[in-house]
């Protein structure tokens, strides 16, 4: 049991409890022993002083009467020794013989100093212990004898024995309770850890859907459970995304490669004319271009995921860029009798990468063209709202179902695989790339659509905080300095 954390914690509680009890017992014994000694000594002093006063008022030849009278009602031992060491009176066994050196030293100290001295025959808690006082008796200013009184501490020992018996029982009970409480608290605290271990093993084995359900009240455990659940959810999402990405990428690349392989095999079956070979090679070149576009898009997304997507942040005239991108699509739109309606505010300036922003707008306009019916209109607008510019690309196509809009910016996702595209099957990477580019510019991209009412894609980008008046004044000063030079 002590190899486990809960066992060691319970042992620690028991050790601390035992140490506290031992320390408390030593302190209590010392305090009570001193108190008992003081009370016994005070009582002995009073009794010895009373008897010594009578002896000092009585001639030495008549001391036997007050000594016998005192011995009749005194329960302890009495011994009276003259200054020359002769025993004058003894009511019981000699205190000097019972006390040994301690009592002899107390007797000598009383003779030398003229003050009472104390000694004990045994330990305070010993059954045969006697507390002894050596009290000097004066006559004509000199010590003529020393009175020795002994007081038994047997009754005190009984009280101490009872106290230690009760204290020992209570201490054992306290230790057992502390051990049980420590083991229970450790078990309760470690139950979430066991669940975490079990769920972590299941996740490590491949079951990424498992989650922790601990209801632990400890704040630290609760925080750990939430962090681990988030980590498991992120792992599951990442794993599912990776699997879907691998499957979709394999599917997107397998189809053109299969077509390319089939065309080459057909071309090699029998000799053909130069014109036929050129036609086959042009078809294969188109297929290779498509594969190259898919691979380039995948590299772009991989760079974005790794935080290595190159963004050259410069001052960018967004109004001019949007107008140029719109004009580049006029011929393409006109081929399907689609018109372009642009409402772009002037002087929209941002900090961004012109190439990547242009790529984003190209993808959105191309996407709108793919789904816009003939003789419809595509709308491109840009206006300022709350220190940001809102760009909108809207078409009049079939629209997108609400349940599909949440996944529209996922890789290889198509809202409708059966939908006909004007320029062939797309790989479903354009919107995912748009989102990565917009995110890299601290912006947002979203879609609003209803089935049958077209789709509108919105981009929010932060405006560049520049004082245009200050910029114009700066240019004017630079121009003046150049003319002066």
TITILUM-150676 format. One record per residue (C-alpha): y, z, x; residue in one letter. Coordinates in steps of 0.25 Angstrom, whole numbers. Layout:
# residues N
+-------+-------+-------+---------+
|    py |    pz |    px | residuo |
+-------+-------+-------+---------+
|     Y |     Z |     X |       A |
...
+-------+-------+-------+---------+
# end
This chain:
# residues 485
+-------+-------+-------+---------+
|    py |    pz |    px | residuo |
+-------+-------+-------+---------+
|     0 |     0 |     0 |       X |
|    10 |     3 |    11 |       X |
|     9 |   -11 |    17 |       X |
|    17 |   -15 |     4 |       X |
|    32 |   -14 |     3 |       X |
|    30 |    -5 |   -10 |       X |
|    20 |     4 |    -3 |       X |
|    30 |     6 |     9 |       X |
|    41 |     8 |     0 |       X |
|    34 |    19 |    -7 |       X |
|    30 |    25 |     6 |       X |
|    44 |    25 |    10 |       X |
|    48 |    32 |    -3 |       X |
|    38 |    43 |     0 |       X |
|    42 |    44 |    14 |       X |
|    57 |    46 |    11 |       X |
|    53 |    56 |    -1 |       X |
|    44 |    64 |     9 |       X |
|    55 |    64 |    19 |       X |
|    66 |    69 |     9 |       X |
|    57 |    79 |     4 |       X |
|    53 |    85 |    18 |       X |
|    68 |    85 |    22 |       X |
|    72 |    92 |     9 |       X |
|    60 |   102 |    11 |       X |
|    65 |   105 |    25 |       X |
|    79 |   107 |    21 |       X |
|    75 |   115 |     9 |       X |
|    66 |   124 |    17 |       X |
|    77 |   126 |    28 |       X |
|    88 |   130 |    17 |       X |
|    79 |   139 |     9 |       X |
|    73 |   146 |    22 |       X |
|    87 |   149 |    27 |       X |
|    91 |   154 |    13 |       X |
|    79 |   163 |    12 |       X |
|    81 |   168 |    27 |       X |
|    95 |   171 |    24 |       X |
|    92 |   179 |    11 |       X |
|    81 |   187 |    17 |       X |
|    89 |   190 |    29 |       X |
|   101 |   194 |    20 |       X |
|    91 |   204 |    13 |       X |
|    86 |   209 |    26 |       X |
|   100 |   212 |    31 |       X |
|   104 |   219 |    19 |       X |
|    91 |   228 |    19 |       X |
|    92 |   231 |    34 |       X |
|   106 |   234 |    33 |       X |
|   104 |   244 |    22 |       X |
|    93 |   251 |    29 |       X |
|   100 |   251 |    43 |       X |
|   112 |   257 |    36 |       X |
|   104 |   269 |    32 |       X |
|    97 |   270 |    45 |       X |
|   110 |   270 |    52 |       X |
|   115 |   281 |    43 |       X |
|   103 |   289 |    46 |       X |
|    98 |   296 |    58 |       X |
|    87 |   289 |    66 |       X |
|    78 |   301 |    64 |       X |
|    79 |   299 |    49 |       X |
|    77 |   284 |    48 |       X |
|    63 |   285 |    43 |       X |
|    68 |   289 |    29 |       X |
|    77 |   277 |    26 |       X |
|    66 |   268 |    33 |       X |
|    55 |   273 |    24 |       X |
|    64 |   272 |    12 |       X |
|    68 |   258 |    15 |       X |
|    53 |   254 |    18 |       X |
|    49 |   259 |     4 |       X |
|    56 |   248 |    -3 |       X |
|    57 |   237 |     7 |       X |
|    46 |   227 |     6 |       X |
|    46 |   222 |    20 |       X |
|    44 |   227 |    34 |       X |
|    53 |   237 |    41 |       X |
|    54 |   241 |    56 |       X |
|    64 |   250 |    63 |       X |
|    65 |   249 |    78 |       X |
|    73 |   258 |    87 |       X |
|    82 |   252 |    98 |       X |
|    72 |   256 |   109 |       X |
|    61 |   248 |   101 |       X |
|    54 |   260 |    94 |       X |
|    49 |   257 |    80 |       X |
|    55 |   267 |    71 |       X |
|    50 |   262 |    58 |       X |
|    40 |   252 |    53 |       X |
|    36 |   249 |    38 |       X |
|    26 |   238 |    41 |       X |
|    21 |   230 |    52 |       X |
|    30 |   228 |    64 |       X |
|    40 |   217 |    61 |       X |
|    40 |   214 |    76 |       X |
|    25 |   212 |    77 |       X |
|    26 |   203 |    65 |       X |
|    38 |   195 |    69 |       X |
|    35 |   193 |    84 |       X |
|    46 |   188 |    93 |       X |
|    56 |   184 |    82 |       X |
|    57 |   198 |    76 |       X |
|    58 |   204 |    90 |       X |
|    69 |   195 |    94 |       X |
|    76 |   199 |    81 |       X |
|    74 |   214 |    84 |       X |
|    80 |   212 |    98 |       X |
|    92 |   204 |    93 |       X |
|    95 |   215 |    83 |       X |
|    95 |   226 |    94 |       X |
|   104 |   217 |   103 |       X |
|   114 |   211 |    93 |       X |
|   115 |   222 |    83 |       X |
|   114 |   212 |    72 |       X |
|   102 |   209 |    62 |       X |
|    92 |   199 |    67 |       X |
|    81 |   191 |    59 |       X |
|    67 |   186 |    62 |       X |
|    55 |   180 |    54 |       X |
|    41 |   184 |    57 |       X |
|    36 |   170 |    52 |       X |
|    40 |   157 |    45 |       X |
|    48 |   159 |    33 |       X |
|    37 |   153 |    24 |       X |
|    26 |   161 |    31 |       X |
|    19 |   171 |    22 |       X |
|    20 |   182 |    32 |       X |
|    35 |   180 |    36 |       X |
|    45 |   192 |    37 |       X |
|    59 |   190 |    39 |       X |
|    64 |   202 |    49 |       X |
|    78 |   208 |    51 |       X |
|    81 |   216 |    63 |       X |
|    93 |   225 |    59 |       X |
|   100 |   234 |    70 |       X |
|   103 |   249 |    66 |       X |
|   114 |   255 |    73 |       X |
|   117 |   270 |    77 |       X |
|   130 |   274 |    84 |       X |
|   133 |   259 |    86 |       X |
|   120 |   256 |    93 |       X |
|   107 |   250 |    88 |       X |
|    97 |   260 |    87 |       X |
|    86 |   253 |    79 |       X |
|    83 |   239 |    72 |       X |
|    78 |   238 |    58 |       X |
|    68 |   227 |    55 |       X |
|    66 |   223 |    41 |       X |
|    55 |   212 |    37 |       X |
|    56 |   204 |    24 |       X |
|    44 |   196 |    20 |       X |
|    46 |   181 |    15 |       X |
|    33 |   179 |     8 |       X |
|    40 |   178 |    -6 |       X |
|    50 |   167 |     0 |       X |
|    37 |   160 |     6 |       X |
|    32 |   160 |    -8 |       X |
|    44 |   153 |   -14 |       X |
|    45 |   143 |    -2 |       X |
|    30 |   140 |    -4 |       X |
|    32 |   137 |   -19 |       X |
|    45 |   129 |   -16 |       X |
|    37 |   120 |    -6 |       X |
|    25 |   119 |   -16 |       X |
|    34 |   114 |   -27 |       X |
|    42 |   105 |   -17 |       X |
|    30 |    99 |   -11 |       X |
|    24 |    96 |   -25 |       X |
|    37 |    90 |   -29 |       X |
|    38 |    82 |   -16 |       X |
|    24 |    76 |   -18 |       X |
|    28 |    72 |   -32 |       X |
|    41 |    66 |   -27 |       X |
|    34 |    58 |   -16 |       X |
|    24 |    53 |   -26 |       X |
|    35 |    49 |   -36 |       X |
|    43 |    42 |   -24 |       X |
|    31 |    35 |   -20 |       X |
|    27 |    30 |   -34 |       X |
|    42 |    26 |   -37 |       X |
|    44 |    19 |   -23 |       X |
|    31 |    11 |   -25 |       X |
|    35 |     7 |   -40 |       X |
|    49 |     3 |   -36 |       X |
|    44 |    -5 |   -24 |       X |
|    34 |   -12 |   -33 |       X |
|    44 |   -14 |   -44 |       X |
|    54 |   -20 |   -33 |       X |
|    43 |   -29 |   -27 |       X |
|    37 |   -34 |   -40 |       X |
|    48 |   -45 |   -40 |       X |
|    44 |   -48 |   -25 |       X |
|    30 |   -50 |   -29 |       X |
|    34 |   -60 |   -40 |       X |
|    43 |   -67 |   -31 |       X |
|    31 |   -68 |   -21 |       X |
|    22 |   -73 |   -32 |       X |
|    32 |   -84 |   -37 |       X |
|    36 |   -88 |   -23 |       X |
|    21 |   -91 |   -20 |       X |
|    20 |   -99 |   -32 |       X |
|    32 |  -107 |   -29 |       X |
|    27 |  -109 |   -15 |       X |
|    14 |  -114 |   -21 |       X |
|    22 |  -125 |   -28 |       X |
|    25 |  -118 |   -42 |       X |
|    40 |  -120 |   -42 |       X |
|    42 |  -116 |   -56 |       X |
|    39 |  -102 |   -54 |       X |
|    51 |   -92 |   -56 |       X |
|    53 |   -77 |   -54 |       X |
|    54 |   -69 |   -66 |       X |
|    56 |   -55 |   -60 |       X |
|    65 |   -46 |   -69 |       X |
|    68 |   -36 |   -57 |       X |
|    80 |   -28 |   -59 |       X |
|    84 |   -27 |   -45 |       X |
|    95 |   -36 |   -41 |       X |
|    90 |   -40 |   -28 |       X |
|    77 |   -45 |   -34 |       X |
|    84 |   -52 |   -46 |       X |
|    93 |   -60 |   -36 |       X |
|    80 |   -63 |   -28 |       X |
|    73 |   -68 |   -40 |       X |
|    85 |   -77 |   -45 |       X |
|    86 |   -83 |   -31 |       X |
|    71 |   -86 |   -30 |       X |
|    71 |   -92 |   -44 |       X |
|    82 |  -101 |   -40 |       X |
|    75 |  -105 |   -27 |       X |
|    62 |  -108 |   -35 |       X |
|    70 |  -116 |   -45 |       X |
|    77 |  -124 |   -34 |       X |
|    64 |  -126 |   -27 |       X |
|    58 |  -131 |   -40 |       X |
|    69 |  -140 |   -43 |       X |
|    70 |  -145 |   -29 |       X |
|    55 |  -148 |   -29 |       X |
|    55 |  -155 |   -42 |       X |
|    67 |  -163 |   -38 |       X |
|    60 |  -167 |   -25 |       X |
|    47 |  -171 |   -32 |       X |
|    55 |  -179 |   -42 |       X |
|    63 |  -185 |   -31 |       X |
|    51 |  -189 |   -23 |       X |
|    44 |  -195 |   -35 |       X |
|    56 |  -202 |   -39 |       X |
|    60 |  -207 |   -25 |       X |
|    45 |  -212 |   -23 |       X |
|    46 |  -219 |   -37 |       X |
|    59 |  -226 |   -34 |       X |
|    55 |  -230 |   -20 |       X |
|    40 |  -234 |   -24 |       X |
|    45 |  -244 |   -35 |       X |
|    53 |  -253 |   -26 |       X |
|    44 |  -252 |   -14 |       X |
|    32 |  -256 |   -23 |       X |
|    40 |  -268 |   -28 |       X |
|    44 |  -271 |   -14 |       X |
|    30 |  -271 |    -9 |       X |
|    25 |  -279 |   -21 |       X |
|    35 |  -290 |   -18 |       X |
|    32 |  -291 |    -4 |       X |
|    17 |  -291 |    -7 |       X |
|    19 |  -303 |   -17 |       X |
|    28 |  -310 |    -7 |       X |
|    17 |  -309 |     4 |       X |
|     6 |  -314 |    -5 |       X |
|     9 |  -329 |    -2 |       X |
|    20 |  -337 |     5 |       X |
|    33 |  -339 |    -2 |       X |
|    45 |  -348 |     0 |       X |
|    57 |  -343 |     7 |       X |
|    65 |  -341 |    -6 |       X |
|    54 |  -333 |   -12 |       X |
|    54 |  -324 |     0 |       X |
|    69 |  -322 |     0 |       X |
|    68 |  -318 |   -15 |       X |
|    57 |  -308 |   -12 |       X |
|    65 |  -302 |    -1 |       X |
|    78 |  -301 |    -9 |       X |
|    70 |  -294 |   -20 |       X |
|    64 |  -285 |    -9 |       X |
|    78 |  -282 |    -3 |       X |
|    83 |  -278 |   -17 |       X |
|    71 |  -268 |   -18 |       X |
|    74 |  -263 |    -4 |       X |
|    88 |  -261 |    -7 |       X |
|    84 |  -252 |   -19 |       X |
|    75 |  -244 |   -10 |       X |
|    86 |  -242 |     0 |       X |
|    96 |  -238 |   -11 |       X |
|    85 |  -227 |   -16 |       X |
|    83 |  -222 |    -2 |       X |
|    98 |  -222 |     1 |       X |
|   100 |  -214 |   -12 |       X |
|    89 |  -204 |    -8 |       X |
|    95 |  -202 |     6 |       X |
|   109 |  -199 |    -1 |       X |
|   103 |  -189 |   -10 |       X |
|    95 |  -183 |     2 |       X |
|   107 |  -182 |    10 |       X |
|   115 |  -175 |    -2 |       X |
|   103 |  -165 |    -4 |       X |
|   104 |  -162 |    11 |       X |
|   119 |  -160 |    10 |       X |
|   121 |  -172 |    20 |       X |
|   127 |  -182 |    11 |       X |
|   139 |  -187 |    18 |       X |
|   152 |  -185 |    11 |       X |
|   165 |  -190 |    18 |       X |
|   175 |  -182 |    11 |       X |
|   189 |  -190 |    11 |       X |
|   201 |  -191 |     2 |       X |
|   196 |  -201 |    -9 |       X |
|   204 |  -209 |   -19 |       X |
|   194 |  -208 |   -30 |       X |
|   202 |  -216 |   -40 |       X |
|   202 |  -228 |   -31 |       X |
|   187 |  -226 |   -28 |       X |
|   183 |  -226 |   -42 |       X |
|   191 |  -238 |   -46 |       X |
|   184 |  -246 |   -34 |       X |
|   170 |  -242 |   -38 |       X |
|   173 |  -246 |   -53 |       X |
|   179 |  -259 |   -48 |       X |
|   166 |  -262 |   -40 |       X |
|   158 |  -261 |   -52 |       X |
|   166 |  -270 |   -61 |       X |
|   158 |  -283 |   -57 |       X |
|   145 |  -275 |   -59 |       X |
|   149 |  -270 |   -73 |       X |
|   154 |  -284 |   -77 |       X |
|   141 |  -290 |   -75 |       X |
|   136 |  -281 |   -87 |       X |
|   149 |  -283 |   -95 |       X |
|   152 |  -268 |   -92 |       X |
|   166 |  -264 |   -91 |       X |
|   172 |  -252 |   -82 |       X |
|   183 |  -243 |   -87 |       X |
|   190 |  -235 |   -76 |       X |
|   199 |  -224 |   -79 |       X |
|   202 |  -218 |   -65 |       X |
|   214 |  -209 |   -62 |       X |
|   222 |  -212 |   -50 |       X |
|   223 |  -204 |   -37 |       X |
|   210 |  -197 |   -38 |       X |
|   207 |  -191 |   -25 |       X |
|   195 |  -183 |   -20 |       X |
|   189 |  -179 |    -7 |       X |
|   176 |  -186 |    -6 |       X |
|   167 |  -197 |     0 |       X |
|   171 |  -211 |    -5 |       X |
|   158 |  -217 |    -2 |       X |
|   150 |  -207 |   -10 |       X |
|   160 |  -206 |   -22 |       X |
|   159 |  -221 |   -23 |       X |
|   144 |  -221 |   -22 |       X |
|   144 |  -211 |   -34 |       X |
|   153 |  -219 |   -42 |       X |
|   145 |  -232 |   -39 |       X |
|   132 |  -225 |   -44 |       X |
|   139 |  -220 |   -57 |       X |
|   145 |  -233 |   -60 |       X |
|   132 |  -240 |   -57 |       X |
|   124 |  -230 |   -65 |       X |
|   134 |  -233 |   -77 |       X |
|   132 |  -248 |   -75 |       X |
|   117 |  -247 |   -76 |       X |
|   117 |  -240 |   -90 |       X |
|   130 |  -247 |   -96 |       X |
|   127 |  -257 |  -106 |       X |
|   133 |  -271 |  -106 |       X |
|   147 |  -272 |  -112 |       X |
|   150 |  -257 |  -110 |       X |
|   160 |  -250 |  -102 |       X |
|   158 |  -240 |   -90 |       X |
|   170 |  -230 |   -88 |       X |
|   174 |  -224 |   -75 |       X |
|   185 |  -213 |   -75 |       X |
|   191 |  -203 |   -66 |       X |
|   201 |  -192 |   -69 |       X |
|   206 |  -178 |   -64 |       X |
|   201 |  -165 |   -71 |       X |
|   203 |  -151 |   -65 |       X |
|   206 |  -156 |   -50 |       X |
|   193 |  -165 |   -51 |       X |
|   191 |  -179 |   -54 |       X |
|   181 |  -183 |   -65 |       X |
|   175 |  -197 |   -64 |       X |
|   167 |  -202 |   -75 |       X |
|   158 |  -215 |   -76 |       X |
|   154 |  -218 |   -90 |       X |
|   145 |  -229 |   -96 |       X |
|   141 |  -233 |  -110 |       X |
|   126 |  -233 |  -108 |       X |
|   115 |  -227 |  -115 |       X |
|   118 |  -213 |  -110 |       X |
|   109 |  -202 |  -104 |       X |
|   102 |  -191 |  -112 |       X |
|   107 |  -177 |  -110 |       X |
|    93 |  -172 |  -105 |       X |
|    94 |  -182 |   -94 |       X |
|   108 |  -180 |   -89 |       X |
|   104 |  -167 |   -81 |       X |
|    95 |  -175 |   -72 |       X |
|   103 |  -187 |   -71 |       X |
|   108 |  -184 |   -57 |       X |
|    94 |  -181 |   -52 |       X |
|    88 |  -191 |   -42 |       X |
|    79 |  -202 |   -48 |       X |
|    82 |  -198 |   -62 |       X |
|    85 |  -209 |   -72 |       X |
|    90 |  -205 |   -86 |       X |
|    81 |  -217 |   -92 |       X |
|    71 |  -224 |   -83 |       X |
|    69 |  -235 |   -93 |       X |
|    84 |  -238 |   -94 |       X |
|    87 |  -252 |   -89 |       X |
|    96 |  -253 |   -77 |       X |
|   105 |  -265 |   -74 |       X |
|   102 |  -265 |   -59 |       X |
|    88 |  -260 |   -59 |       X |
|    81 |  -247 |   -58 |       X |
|    89 |  -236 |   -51 |       X |
|    83 |  -225 |   -43 |       X |
|    91 |  -214 |   -50 |       X |
|    98 |  -209 |   -38 |       X |
|   112 |  -213 |   -40 |       X |
|   116 |  -201 |   -49 |       X |
|   110 |  -191 |   -40 |       X |
|   118 |  -197 |   -28 |       X |
|   130 |  -196 |   -37 |       X |
|   128 |  -181 |   -39 |       X |
|   126 |  -178 |   -25 |       X |
|   139 |  -186 |   -21 |       X |
|   147 |  -179 |   -31 |       X |
|   141 |  -165 |   -28 |       X |
|   145 |  -168 |   -13 |       X |
|   159 |  -170 |   -18 |       X |
|   159 |  -156 |   -25 |       X |
|   159 |  -164 |   -39 |       X |
|   151 |  -165 |   -51 |       X |
|   144 |  -176 |   -58 |       X |
|   138 |  -176 |   -72 |       X |
|   135 |  -185 |   -84 |       X |
|   138 |  -185 |   -99 |       X |
|   130 |  -194 |  -108 |       X |
|   124 |  -196 |  -122 |       X |
|   113 |  -206 |  -125 |       X |
|   120 |  -219 |  -130 |       X |
|   134 |  -215 |  -126 |       X |
|   133 |  -218 |  -111 |       X |
|   134 |  -209 |   -99 |       X |
|   146 |  -203 |   -92 |       X |
|   145 |  -198 |   -77 |       X |
|   156 |  -188 |   -72 |       X |
|   160 |  -184 |   -58 |       X |
|   169 |  -173 |   -55 |       X |
|   175 |  -173 |   -41 |       X |
|   186 |  -163 |   -35 |       X |
|   200 |  -170 |   -33 |       X |
|   206 |  -169 |   -19 |       X |
|   217 |  -158 |   -18 |       X |
|   228 |  -166 |   -12 |       X |
|   243 |  -165 |   -15 |       X |
|   246 |  -179 |   -17 |       X |
|   261 |  -177 |   -15 |       X |
|   259 |  -170 |    -2 |       X |
|   250 |  -182 |     3 |       X |
|   260 |  -192 |    -1 |       X |
|   271 |  -184 |     7 |       X |
|   261 |  -183 |    19 |       X |
|   259 |  -198 |    19 |       X |
|   274 |  -200 |    18 |       X |
|   277 |  -191 |    30 |       X |
|   266 |  -198 |    38 |       X |
|   272 |  -212 |    35 |       X |
|   286 |  -207 |    39 |       X |
|   280 |  -202 |    53 |       X |
|   273 |  -215 |    55 |       X |
|   286 |  -223 |    52 |       X |
|   293 |  -214 |    62 |       X |
|   283 |  -216 |    73 |       X |
+-------+-------+-------+---------+
# end
